[in-house]
Amino acid sequence: METGSLNGEAPEKRTGGRRDGLPEAGVSPREDAIPGRNAVSEALRSGRPIDSVLVAKGERAGSIVALIARCRDRGIPIKEVDARRLEALGGRNHQGIVALAACREYASLDDLFAAAEAKGEPPFFIVCDELEDPHNLGAILRTAEAAGAHGLILPKRRSAGLSAAVYKASAGAVEYVPVARVANLADTLRELKKRGVWIYGLDMEGEVWCRADLRGPLALVVGSEGRGIGRVVKQQCDFMLSLPMAGQISSLNASVACGILLYEAARQRRGFGAE
């Protein structure tokens, strides 16, 4: 949700498929392009309404056959198109198939809290501070879904949005993880703290990650690979956590670092590995 709406106003609909607000090539401004076999499969499994499915001409091998059958069972129109059309819609790694669906709405903060309440669990959110790489964002969404997180929060500016590349990189996890979009990340963190959520930032100078107690209501803040967490956002963090480097490389990919913390939180909260 793009908010002043920290109080749970109705979420806005997205108006385009690209981060700059322009439509994807060949896609209506009110449509999402969902490329890749896993992403299309999860969109179907989630029950999301699909307008049509585009398949590369002559592509009738492997899992695409089963996907086509599932689409036909649901009465979804299937169109054969040139592979270049799919590339224009979903990038080079479209795997021969792209689904077109009405744009997914961003969630509100209340939606994220409701997702936690529905599971009877303390809130478990991820906050991405100026993370502009859609592949990193998609990978974080995929791990967040697997680790049981209740939602992800993005800033409106200087951030990847829910683009075709994010759908593909998330392998369909975007269908299951609510994503809120906010106007001011620092204000949003203050609101989370008022609602009882502890804010943990991931930083080179923080406490060693495995010593932190991650069992309560928490939001994990991940910064961009180039700049890390911004100063104003960092000031809102209650704790800073670090991943010590034992080798020659000084840092990890943002999605990898986030994944380690997500699964440590999942281990503590869900008892993974406990006898």
C-alpha positions as CSV (number, residue, x, y, z in Angstrom):
1,M,0.0,0.0,0.0
2,E,1.3,3.5,-0.8
3,T,0.3,5.2,2.4
4,G,-0.2,8.0,4.5
5,S,-2.4,5.1,5.5
6,L,-0.7,3.8,8.6
7,N,-4.1,3.3,10.0
8,G,-5.2,0.7,7.6
9,E,-7.0,2.6,4.8
10,A,-8.1,0.6,1.8
11,P,-5.1,-0.5,-0.3
12,E,-4.5,1.1,-3.7
13,K,-4.5,-0.8,-6.9
14,R,-1.2,-0.7,-8.9
15,T,-1.4,1.1,-12.2
16,G,1.4,-0.4,-14.1
17,G,3.7,-3.4,-14.5
18,R,7.0,-1.5,-14.2
19,R,8.7,0.3,-11.3
20,D,8.7,3.6,-13.3
21,G,4.9,3.4,-13.7
22,L,5.0,2.7,-17.4
23,P,3.2,-0.4,-18.6
24,E,5.2,-3.5,-19.6
25,A,5.5,-4.0,-23.4
26,G,2.2,-5.4,-24.6
27,V,0.6,-5.5,-21.2
28,S,-2.4,-3.4,-20.2
29,P,-1.6,-0.9,-17.4
30,R,-4.1,-2.9,-15.3
31,E,-2.5,-6.2,-15.9
32,D,0.4,-8.1,-14.4
33,A,2.7,-10.3,-16.5
34,I,3.6,-13.5,-14.6
35,P,6.5,-15.3,-16.4
36,G,7.9,-18.7,-15.8
37,R,6.4,-22.2,-15.1
38,N,6.6,-22.1,-11.3
39,A,5.2,-18.6,-11.1
40,V,2.3,-19.5,-13.4
41,S,1.7,-22.8,-11.5
42,E,1.5,-21.0,-8.2
43,A,-0.8,-18.3,-9.6
44,L,-3.2,-21.0,-10.7
45,R,-2.9,-22.9,-7.4
46,S,-3.6,-19.8,-5.3
47,G,-6.9,-19.3,-7.2
48,R,-5.9,-15.9,-8.6
49,P,-8.1,-14.9,-11.5
50,I,-6.0,-15.3,-14.8
51,D,-7.1,-13.3,-17.9
52,S,-5.1,-15.3,-20.4
53,V,-2.0,-17.4,-20.8
54,L,0.5,-16.9,-23.6
55,V,2.6,-19.9,-24.7
56,A,5.6,-19.9,-27.1
57,K,4.8,-21.4,-30.4
58,G,5.8,-25.1,-30.6
59,E,6.3,-25.3,-26.8
60,R,4.7,-28.5,-25.8
61,A,7.3,-30.3,-23.6
62,G,7.5,-31.1,-19.9
63,S,5.5,-29.2,-17.3
64,I,4.0,-26.8,-19.9
65,V,1.7,-29.6,-21.0
66,A,0.2,-29.9,-17.5
67,L,-0.1,-26.1,-17.1
68,I,-2.0,-25.9,-20.4
69,A,-4.4,-28.6,-19.2
70,R,-5.0,-26.8,-15.9
71,C,-5.7,-23.6,-17.8
72,R,-8.2,-25.4,-20.0
73,D,-9.9,-26.9,-17.1
74,R,-10.5,-23.4,-15.7
75,G,-11.6,-22.0,-19.0
76,I,-8.6,-19.7,-19.3
77,P,-7.9,-18.6,-22.8
78,I,-4.5,-19.9,-24.2
79,K,-2.7,-18.0,-27.0
80,E,0.3,-19.2,-28.9
81,V,2.7,-16.3,-29.6
82,D,6.2,-15.7,-30.8
83,A,8.9,-16.2,-28.1
84,R,10.0,-12.6,-28.7
85,R,6.6,-11.5,-27.4
86,L,7.1,-13.5,-24.2
87,E,10.6,-12.0,-23.8
88,A,9.1,-8.5,-24.1
89,L,6.6,-9.3,-21.4
90,G,8.6,-11.3,-18.9
91,G,12.3,-11.1,-19.8
92,R,14.5,-13.8,-21.2
93,N,13.8,-16.4,-18.6
94,H,10.1,-16.8,-19.3
95,Q,10.4,-20.6,-19.8
96,G,7.9,-20.5,-22.7
97,I,4.9,-19.3,-20.7
98,V,3.5,-16.0,-19.4
99,A,0.2,-15.5,-17.6
100,L,-1.7,-12.2,-17.7
101,A,-3.8,-11.2,-14.7
102,A,-5.3,-8.2,-13.1
103,C,-2.8,-6.2,-11.1
104,R,-2.4,-7.4,-7.6
105,E,-3.2,-4.8,-5.0
106,Y,-0.6,-3.8,-2.4
107,A,-1.7,-4.7,1.1
108,S,-2.2,-2.4,4.1
109,L,-0.3,-2.7,7.4
110,D,-3.5,-4.0,8.9
111,D,-3.6,-6.8,6.3
112,L,-0.1,-7.9,7.5
113,F,-1.2,-7.9,11.1
114,A,-4.3,-9.8,10.2
115,A,-2.2,-12.5,8.5
116,A,-0.2,-13.0,11.7
117,E,-3.4,-13.1,13.8
118,A,-5.0,-15.6,11.5
119,K,-2.2,-18.0,12.2
120,G,-2.2,-17.3,16.0
121,E,1.4,-16.1,15.8
122,P,3.3,-12.9,16.8
123,P,3.9,-10.7,13.8
124,F,6.9,-11.6,11.6
125,F,7.6,-9.0,8.9
126,I,10.4,-8.2,6.5
127,V,11.2,-4.5,5.6
128,C,13.3,-3.7,2.5
129,D,15.0,-0.4,2.6
130,E,15.7,0.8,-1.0
131,L,16.2,-2.7,-2.4
132,E,16.2,-2.0,-6.1
133,D,17.2,-5.3,-7.6
134,P,14.0,-7.3,-8.5
135,H,15.8,-10.6,-8.4
136,N,16.8,-10.0,-4.8
137,L,13.3,-8.9,-3.9
138,G,11.8,-12.0,-5.5
139,A,14.3,-14.3,-3.7
140,I,13.5,-12.6,-0.4
141,L,9.8,-13.2,-1.0
142,R,10.4,-16.8,-1.8
143,T,12.4,-17.4,1.4
144,A,9.9,-15.3,3.4
145,E,7.0,-17.5,2.3
146,A,9.0,-20.7,3.1
147,A,10.0,-19.4,6.5
148,G,6.5,-18.5,7.5
149,A,6.8,-14.6,7.5
150,H,3.5,-12.8,7.5
151,G,4.3,-10.0,5.1
152,L,6.8,-7.7,3.5
153,I,7.0,-3.9,3.5
154,L,8.5,-1.7,0.7
155,P,9.1,2.0,0.4
156,K,7.2,3.8,-2.5
157,R,10.4,5.3,-3.8
158,R,13.8,3.9,-4.7
159,S,12.6,0.3,-4.5
160,A,11.7,-2.6,-6.8
161,G,8.0,-3.2,-7.0
162,L,5.9,-6.2,-8.0
163,S,7.3,-6.5,-11.5
164,A,7.4,-9.5,-13.8
165,A,11.0,-10.1,-12.8
166,V,9.9,-10.3,-9.1
167,Y,7.2,-12.8,-9.9
168,K,9.7,-15.0,-11.7
169,A,12.4,-14.8,-9.1
170,S,9.9,-15.5,-6.3
171,A,8.8,-18.7,-8.0
172,G,5.2,-17.8,-7.3
173,A,5.7,-16.9,-3.6
174,V,4.3,-13.4,-4.3
175,E,0.9,-15.1,-4.4
176,Y,1.0,-15.9,-0.7
177,V,3.0,-13.1,1.0
178,P,1.1,-9.8,1.5
179,V,3.3,-6.9,0.3
180,A,2.6,-3.3,1.7
181,R,4.1,-0.2,0.0
182,V,4.5,2.9,2.2
183,A,5.3,6.5,1.6
184,N,7.7,6.9,4.5
185,L,9.6,3.9,5.9
186,A,10.8,5.5,9.1
187,D,7.2,6.6,9.9
188,T,6.0,3.1,9.2
189,L,8.7,1.6,11.6
190,R,7.5,4.0,14.3
191,E,4.0,2.8,13.8
192,L,5.1,-0.8,14.0
193,K,6.8,-0.1,17.3
194,K,3.7,1.5,18.7
195,R,1.9,-1.7,17.8
196,G,4.4,-3.8,19.8
197,V,6.8,-4.9,17.1
198,W,10.5,-5.0,17.7
199,I,12.7,-3.7,14.8
200,Y,15.8,-5.6,13.9
201,G,18.2,-4.2,11.3
202,L,20.8,-6.3,9.4
203,D,24.2,-4.4,9.5
204,M,27.9,-5.2,9.5
205,E,28.4,-3.6,13.0
206,G,25.5,-5.3,14.8
207,E,25.3,-8.1,17.5
208,V,26.1,-11.6,16.2
209,W,22.8,-12.8,14.6
210,C,22.6,-16.2,16.5
211,R,22.6,-14.5,19.9
212,A,19.4,-12.5,19.3
213,D,16.0,-13.5,20.6
214,L,13.7,-13.5,17.6
215,R,10.7,-15.2,19.1
216,G,8.5,-12.2,19.7
217,P,6.8,-9.7,17.3
218,L,9.5,-8.6,14.9
219,A,10.3,-6.8,11.7
220,L,13.6,-7.5,10.0
221,V,15.0,-4.6,8.1
222,V,17.3,-5.4,5.1
223,G,19.1,-2.6,3.2
224,S,20.4,-2.4,-0.3
225,E,23.7,-4.1,-1.2
226,G,25.4,-0.9,-2.1
227,R,24.3,1.4,0.8
228,G,22.9,-0.9,3.4
229,I,20.2,0.5,5.7
230,G,19.8,4.3,5.5
231,R,20.6,6.5,8.5
232,V,17.1,7.6,9.2
233,V,15.7,4.0,9.0
234,K,18.6,2.7,11.1
235,Q,17.7,5.2,13.9
236,Q,14.3,3.4,14.2
237,C,15.9,0.0,14.7
238,D,15.8,-1.4,18.2
239,F,18.6,-3.9,17.6
240,M,21.3,-4.3,14.9
241,L,22.4,-7.8,13.9
242,S,25.4,-8.9,11.9
243,L,26.6,-12.0,10.0
244,P,30.4,-12.4,10.8
245,M,32.5,-13.1,7.7
246,A,35.2,-15.8,8.2
247,G,36.5,-15.6,4.6
248,Q,38.0,-13.0,2.3
249,I,34.6,-11.7,1.1
250,S,33.3,-8.8,3.2
251,S,29.5,-9.2,2.6
252,L,26.7,-11.4,1.4
253,N,24.0,-10.9,-1.2
254,A,21.1,-9.1,0.4
255,S,18.7,-12.0,-0.2
256,V,21.1,-14.6,1.1
257,A,21.8,-12.6,4.3
258,C,18.1,-12.0,4.8
259,G,17.4,-15.7,4.3
260,I,19.8,-16.7,7.1
261,L,18.0,-14.4,9.5
262,L,14.6,-15.5,8.4
263,Y,15.4,-19.1,9.1
264,E,17.0,-18.4,12.4
265,A,13.8,-16.6,13.3
266,A,11.8,-19.5,12.0
267,R,13.9,-22.0,14.0
268,Q,13.4,-20.0,17.3
269,R,9.7,-19.4,16.7
270,R,8.6,-22.8,15.3
271,G,11.2,-25.1,17.0
272,F,12.8,-26.3,13.7
273,G,15.3,-28.9,14.7
274,A,14.0,-29.4,18.2
275,E,13.7,-33.0,19.4
